Amino acid sequence: MLHFDRSEFDRRIKAARALMRKEGLDALLLFAQESHFYLTGFDTSGFVFFQCALLTSDETDPPVLLTRRPDLEQARRTSTFTDIRLWYDRPGMDPSRELLSILEEKKLKGARVGIEMRTFGLTADNYALIAARLAGWCELVDASWLVRSLRVIKSPAEIDYVREAAELADQSLEAMIDAAGPGVFEGKVAAAGAVPILAGGGDPPPSGPVLGSGDRALLVRSATGYRTMDAVDQLTLEHAASYRHYCACLMRTIAIGKASAKQEHMFDVTLEAITAMTDAARSGATIGGIDDAHRAVFDRRGYGHARMSACGYSLGATYRPSWMDVPPMIYSGNEMIIEPGMTLFLHAILVDAEANLAMSLGYTILTRDGAPEVLSRVKPEFVVKV
């Protein structure tokens, strides 16, 4: 059930070990499900429980997975793991004991051990167990960025999956726009958008969609309570399509029934902003420069009060609860250099609370030498559904 050649996983693990040695790490405790998938193909939602992979800097030492019994076959059949250890549910269970046993077996006492902390796969209580168990036994250091830094630049095989996701996202957007209109229940729009993704071989996305009309069109997070659109209304759509867990995102605000001149003007300004942002996303420039371009347009056009303080983020292969694969976030002052092979979601959003109007445009780009490629065939146009 592997979705990449084994040689790709071998290359990734070799790169991770090289970075570990550069940083003086003898071992790495991997808790991010995204890291497990990237390095071995392991595909599960079991990361909500204590689940850790151990990678040592020794090239001859296979990675070890410590997981619960229900994930044994999942690991055997979806990953390259050959050394799988189990912990069992019981009163007073503390999987940090099993983890320490593995570290002792690998003779890591007194070693410098990195740990992924910035992840939904490691809860505060489990970290507390590990920290207490390893206190004075080894040096535990935050290495949340290590595998994450490797994942920012996509390989050709990963880019193929991103392109598949982008096409599914286009089909989903077209289906939602086609389904929307006066008197239509928002849930029907969301359902229409799900069909092309799943029928097209994609996965349920890790979040969303963010979909709302009326007052809800001003929200930039999902919220319960779908409503029926009014005769004259607005509808914001932000969604991801996922293919082999690789995400591509799109965002639009459309007019329902009838458009106002103010809405149309907001669209024109938003299109100007995202065009400037796209032009700024060139290899060799900084991530922060994209947001500088975003702010410059909105501030100059009198919408500084309605814009966001960031305008996008990295995308990749992610698991619930978010399709955001950060860092990097796109905000002014972020000095990270843009390199070819990044997939970024750019969004230009206006939330005019006083006028109760929203406008947004967003799409996924692939950075390359020179100007980036927009991974959507759907033109950013002002849409009015009657």
N, C-alpha and C positions, 0 to 999 in steps of 0.2 A: 504493500500500500504506500510505498514511498513515492513522493511527487517530484523528486529530483534524482539525478544519477548519484550513486554513492560517492563518485569522485567529487561532486559538489560539496557534500557534507565533509569529506576528508579535507578539502581545501579550507572550508570554514573553520574546522577545529584546529587545523594547523595555524591559521591566521590568529585565532584566539590565543593559542599557546604562545605564539611569538610575542603578542602584546602582553601576555602575562609575564613572560620573562623580562621584557623591557621594563615593566613596572615592578619587578622584584617580587612577584607573587608565586608562591609554591603551589597553590591550589585555588580553586574558585568554586564557591557554592552558588549554584544557579537555581533561582526560585521563579524567575519570569517564564511563564509559559511560552512567550515569544522566543526566548533564548533556547528552550528545549526544542521547539519546532525548527528554528533556524539551524541549530547544530546537529540535530539527529532526526528530524522529521516527526518526533513524538507529538501526537495530535490528540488532545483530551481537554475536557472541562474539569478534570479532577484537580486542577491547581487551586481550587477553592479550599482544599485540605492541605495538610503538610506534604509537600512534594519537592524534593531537592535532587539536583544532579550535581555530582562532584566531578570536576575536571582538574587533573593535575598537570603540571608543566612537563611531565615526563611523556615524551612522544610514544613510548611503548605501552603506556598505561591506559587501558580503555576507560571511557567515562562510566561512572556508576550512577544508577538511578535508585533513589529511595522513594517509594510510593506506597499507597494503600493497596490491599489485595484486589479491589475491583478494577484497578488499572493495570494489572499484570498482563492480560492478553492485549490490552490497548497498546502497551509499550512494546510487547513482542511483535505485534503485527503492523504497527505504524511507524516504527523507529529503527535506528541502527544500534540501539542499546543491546549489548550482549550480557551485561552484568546488572541484573535487576534485583534489588533487595526490597523486602516488604516490611511494613509495620502494620500492626493489627489493632482494631478498635477494642478497647477494654477499659474497665474502670481505672482511673489514674494514669491513662496513657500519656506518654511523653516521648514523641519520636526523636527528640534531640538525643536520647540515649542511644538509639540505633545509629544516628548520624555520628556520634562520637566513636562508636565502635568501628565504623568504616574509616574514620580519620586515623584511629589508632592502628588499624590494619595497614594503612598506607604510610605509617611512620611519619605522621605530620606534626607530632608534638614539638612545640617551639617554632613551628613554621609560620610564615606570613600568608594568611588565608583571606582572599577576597570574598565578599558576599554581596549579592544583589539585594538591595534594600528598597530601591524605588520601583516597586512592582506590586500589582494586586495579588501576586502569588505568595507574598510574605506578610502575614498580618502581624500587628504589634505584639500580640500575646505569644505567637510562635517565635518572633525575634527575641523576645525576652527569655524564652526557654533556651534558645541557642546561646545567647550572650552569657547567661548564667552558667550554662554547661561548659562553655569553652573559656571562661574567665581564668586567666593565669595558665591555661593549657597551650594556647597558641595566640598569635596576634591576629585579631579579626579586623579587617579594614573594609570600608565601603568601596565596592567596585561595580556599582550599578551601571556605570557608563561603558564598561569594557566591551561586552558583546553588542550592546546598543550602538556603539560607535561603528562597529563593523556592518551593522544592518542598514545604516543610512544610505550607503551606496549599493545600488541593486546590480546583480549580475544579469547577463543577457537572459538567462532562464527565468529569473524573477520578473524582469521587464515583460516577458511574454505573458506571464500571469496577470500583471498589472494591466496590460492592454486588453486582455479578456475581460477583466473587471470593468474597465472603462467602457467597453462596448455594452456590457450589461447595464451599466449605470445610465447610458444614453437611452437604451430601450425602456428602462424603468421610468426615467423622466418623461419620455414621450407618452408612455401609458398613463402616468398620473395627470399630465396636462390634458390629455384627451378625455380622461374621466371627470375632470373638474368642471364646475359650472354652477350657476345659480340653483339653489335648492338641493344640491348634492351633499350627502353626508360625507364628512372628512374620512371616515373609516373606509368608505368605498374607494376613495382615492388612494389611500395607503395600500389597500388590498390589491388594487390594479398595479401598483408599482412593484409589489412583491413577486407577481407571477413571472415576468420576464427573467428575473434573476434566478429563481429556483428552476423554472422550466428550461433555462439556458445553461444549466449545469453549475450555477454558482452556489454559494453557501448563504445561509442566513447571516446578514451583516452583524457585526458585534455591537451595534447600537442603532437607535433611530427606527424609522425616520423622524426628523424634526418636521412636523407638519401641522400647520395651524392657520385658521382664517380669523377674520374679525380682530379682536384684541389679541388672540393667540398668534396672529401673524408677526407680532413684535417679539415673540419668544425665540431664543436661540438654543433652547434645550427642549427635549421631549417632555411633554406633560400630559397627564391623563385627562380624559374628558372630550372626546371628539364631538364636534357640533355640526349642524347643517348650515351650509353657506347661505348668506342672505342674497337677495336679488342684486344688490350692489355690494361688493365685498373685495377682500384681498386675501391671497393665499401664499404663504411661504412654504417652500419645499426644500429641505436639505436632507440628502440621503447618501448612503454608500452602497455600492455593489461590491460583493466579495467573491473572489475566485481563488480557490486553494488558500483561503484566508487573506490574500492580498487585496487591499481595498482601493477603490477609486471613488471620489466624491464629486457631487454636483450640488449647486444651490441656485434657486430662483425664487423671486417673488412675482406673482402674476396678478393682474386685475381680474375681478369677477364681475360680469354684467356690464360694467361701464367703468372707464378709466377717468381719473381726474387729471387736469393739466399739471398739478403738483406731482402726482405719481410719475407721470411721464418725464418730468424734469428730473426727478430723483433717479429714474432709470438712466437718463443720459449722463448724469454725473457719475453714477455707479459704474457704467460702462467705461467712462473715461478713466476712472480710478483703476479698475482691474486691468485695463490695457496698459497703463503706466506701470503697474505692479509686474505684469508679465514681462515687459521690456526690461525691468530692473533685475529679473531673475536670471542673469547671465553668469556663466561660469567665471570664477575669478572675483566676482563682486561678493558683498557680504549678504547674509540672510537679513540683517537689519535694514539694508538698503531697500528691500522690497516694501517694508512698512513705511520707510521714509517717503517713498513714492506714493503710497496709499494715503498717508496723512497730508502730503502736500496738495493733492487734488481736492480732497474733501474739505480741508481747511480753507483753501483758496476760494472754493465755490460756496462757502458759507455753511458747511455741514459739519464743522468740527465738533459741535455739541452732540451730533447723532451718530458719529462713527465709533468703531471699537478701538481699543488700545493695542490690538494685535490683529493680524490679517491672514492667519493661516498657520500651517504646521506640516510636519512630515507625515507621510503615509507609508504603510508597509503591511506586513502580515501580522494582524493583531487579533486578540481574543476579547471577549466581553470583560469590562463594560464599555469599551470605547474603541472607535476606529482611529482616534488620534494616536500617532506613533511618535511620541515626543520624549526627549528633545530631538530636533530643534523646534521651538515655536518661532513664528515669524513676528518679531517685535523690534522696534527701533533700539539700536544699541547692541543687538546681537552680532558679534564680530565673526561668527562662524563663516568660513569661506564656502561659497557655492561650488560644487564640483559636478562634473558630468555623472549621470546615473542616479541622481536624487529624484524621488517622486514627492511633490509638494502639493498640498491643497491650498489654493489661493481663494480667499473670500473677501469681497467688498460688501459691507453690511451697513445700512443706515436704519436706525431705530429712532424715529421722530415721535417721542412720547406725547408731546403737546398736541401734535396734529393727529395722533393715533394712526400713523402710517409707517409702513416698513418698505424697504427695497433692498434686494440683495442679488448678487451674482457670484457664483463660485464655480471653479473647475479644477481638475487635477492637471499638473504639468509634469513633464519629464525634462530635467535639465540635461544639457549637452553642450558641446563646444558652440559658442555663440548663443543665439536666442533659444529659449526653451521650446519644446513641443507641447501644444495643448492637446491633451488626450481626450478630446470630445469632438464629435462631428456635429453636435447640436449648436447652432449659432446662438449667441446671446442676444436675443431680441425681446422687445417689450410685448408681452402676450396679454391679450384681453379675451377671456372666455365668456361667451354669451350663451 
